[in-house]
C-alpha cells in the first residue's frame, strides 16, 4: 500500500522517473510527511531529484499537511 501511495504521489508531481529510487531506499509517503523541511530537502537531493521536482514535492506535501491528508 505504501509503495502505491508514493507512486501516485510522485506521478502527481511529474516525478515518476524517481519511483525506483524511492522504492530502493524504502521511502514512502508517510515517511516523507514526517521529515523536517531540512531533512526532506537533503533526502530529495540524495535521491537525485532536480530542484524543480524538489519544490513540487515540498509544495504538495505542505498542501497535504494543511488539508489534513
N, C-alpha and C positions, 0 to 999 in steps of 0.2 A: 504494500500500500504506500509506504513512504517513497519508494522509487517512483511510483506513478505520480505522486504529488510533485516531486521535484521535476519530473519530466514535463508535466503540464505547466508548471511554473516557469521553467526555462523556455519552453515554447512560447509562452505568453509574452515574454520579453525578447523574443527573437534571439535567444542564446542556446538553441537546441544543439548546436555544434559541440557544446561543452557538457552535454549529458554524460558521456563516458567518463570524463574527469571527475564529475560529482559522484558517480556510481563507484568508481575505483577508490575514491577517498572516503566512501561511505558517508557522504554528506547529504542529508535530507532537508526538506523544507523546514521541519520543526527545529532542527539544529540551527539553520540559518537565522530563524526568527529569534533564537536565544542569544546569538552573538552580539557583543557590543559593536558599536559602529566601527571602532578601530580594528577590532579582530575580524570583523566582516570584510573590511577593505583588504586586510592582509591576506585573508583566506582567498578572496576572489583574485587577488594578484598572484598568489601562489598557484592557483589553478589555471593561470594564463589568460584570464579574461581581459579584454581591452577596456579602456577607461569608459567608453560609451556603454558597453554592456554592464559594467560595474554600476554605473549611475542608474541605469534602467532597473537593475535588480534592487538596489538600495531604495530607490523611489517606490517601487512596487511593494517592498517589504514594509516601508513606513506607512503606506496607504493601508495595507492589510492590518497593521497594528492599530491604526486609528479606527478602522472599521470593525475591529474585534475579531478578525479572522484568524 
